[in-house]
Amino acid sequence: MDSVLISIYQVLEMLLTFFSYALIIYILLSWFPNARESSFGQILAKICEPYLEPFRRIIPPLGMIDISPLVAIIALNLAIGGLGQLFQLLIRMF
């Protein structure tokens, strides 16, 4: 049972880490003209925008600076850490 939980955790952590990297790349695309309009940018937008939307509603931009993606990445990293703690607890229980 432990090996199954560890495997599930590793897969989930890997997926969330890749999503975190996708968010960073998507944010960096905003620095380059027309990069988000490319096919790669549109794919990343379909993946990242549903996650970023709630943060953008809560945190308004500060002039030209939008800090909501930074808060979204921090929240995602906290979720990854919380997931690790949850799985450690589950492993100890079983």
Residue pairs with C-beta under 8 A, 6 or more apart in sequence:
1 94
2 91
2 94
5 87
5 90
5 91
5 94
6 87
6 91
8 87
9 83
9 84
9 87
12 83
13 80
13 83
13 84
16 76
16 79
16 80
16 83
17 80
19 47
19 51
19 76
20 73
20 76
20 77
20 80
22 44
22 47
22 48
23 48
23 51
23 52
23 69
23 72
23 73
23 76
24 73
25 44
26 36
26 41
26 44
26 45
26 47
26 48
26 69
27 69
29 35
29 36
29 41
29 44
30 36
35 41
36 42
36 44
36 45
51 72
51 76
52 68
52 69
52 72
55 68
55 69
55 71
55 72
55 75
56 66
56 68
58 68
59 67
59 68
59 71
61 67
61 68
